């Protein structure tokens, strides 16, 4: 079974092709700057990279480009014909309260995704556009929507409700939804396998340019750091995470335009905002090593916020089987893992530096004083999770 996974952004399409029977990735690529004068395409087959620069006007043309590359590039190409694709899986950021799991796309699903565009105006329109393009370019092929929010629909009301007028939830759907669900679900599944426990208690930390923490009890999500939008929660590359909402009132009274406040909170805050250097932790850490005080402060703020969420989720769980780090920072920034976890010694978790570079197969934390919490670095694979959901759903038809 050949499954194509598509992740559409506002001006980009990420994609991967999987042979699910063989369990292997056949091709992957990225189309950037869609709609601009010169779009950039990077396509990889069996480690061999092909790059192209040409105008890609819209998602339809982008999906056509993917079909051309999959059937012409490589020796041999991954596909002989686009009809060899058995199904297409799509990342969809926001499913509201409509979707508790991945679904085969039909008219009702498309309508629900469109209704959620007001909740995720930066993401859902692009996700919807990618689905509609794939339906036009590959008519008759099943399309599957995999929602970032679905994993968190098991959160209880005490976790997802804000302490605001209840009618805001009833009439305007204002509540905590949670995001990065496909990533958290994948690493939770891998942790369960490593622990040999089908329903573990976990804290999963997806740390990258976007950052989120999930609290998982008996295999089900019960809390999450992100909220109505991906702005809430941890410090991120350019997003503020948690902050006092009265700051907005103060700024607007001072004459700052509301759109400018939103832009600052989403695109000029986080590591970039505090450090003044970069949204990339590697650049911030280098600057801190060269004596940049603000860069060092940004690292401290990032780690402090992450540690607070781990502490809160440990209290919520009572007993935690494992803390899992994933994402670009979570997987690769050893110094940041050390900094986040260094404050947890009173809870019986102490770092063993000699084992802090291990991935997946072994914990890299010494546990003391009866604490049974292990810690793993588990590389995430959202695309594979989407491909598996797609194969499972279309296999039922």
Number of C-alpha atoms within 10 A of each C-alpha: 15 23 26 25 25 28 21 24 22 18 17 23 23 19 21 22 25 24 17 16 9 10 11 12 19 22 25 22 22 20 26 21 20 23 17 14 11 15 19 17 25 16 22 19 21 13 10 10 14 14 12 12 13 13 17 25 16 17 25 19 16 25 23 17 14 23 18 14 22 24 16 14 18 17 8 10 16 22 21 12 13 15 14 14 20 19 24 26 32 27 26 28 32 31 28 26 15 14 20 16 16 23 18 18 20 12 7 9 17 14 12 16 25 20 16 20 20 13 19 20 13 13 19 25 22 22 25 21 18 27 27 17 18 22 17 13 15 20 11 11 17 20 27 27 29 30 26 26 24 26 25 30 24 15 20 12 13 10 14 21 17 16 8 10 9 14 10 12 14 10 8 10 16 21 22 26 29 31 28 24 24 26 25 30 25 20 27 29 17 17 28 19 13 15 16 10 14 14 18 22 26 30 30 29 28 27 23 20 18 21 28 29 26 30 28 27 20 15 17 20 24 23 27 27 24 22 22 20 18 23 23 21 23 30 28 28 25 24 28 23 25 15 13 7 8 9 11 17 13 11 14 15 10 9 9 13 13 13 10 12 16 14 14 16 19 18 17 20 21 27 28 22 22 22 24 16 20 20 23 16 25 13 14 25 22 14 18 19 12 11 11 16 12 18 27 19 16 24 21 14 17 22 21 18 17 23 20 15 21 22 15 11 24 19 11 15 17 9 16 22 22 21 23 27 27 23 22 17 22 22 24 19 17 14 11 19 20 17 18 19 19 15 17 16 13 9 15 14 22 18 20 13 12 9 13 20 15 15 17 17 12 16 22 21 22 18 19 13 10 9 14 15 22 19 27 26 28 22 21 23 16 21 25 23 19 28 27 16 20 27 22 12 17 19 11 6 7
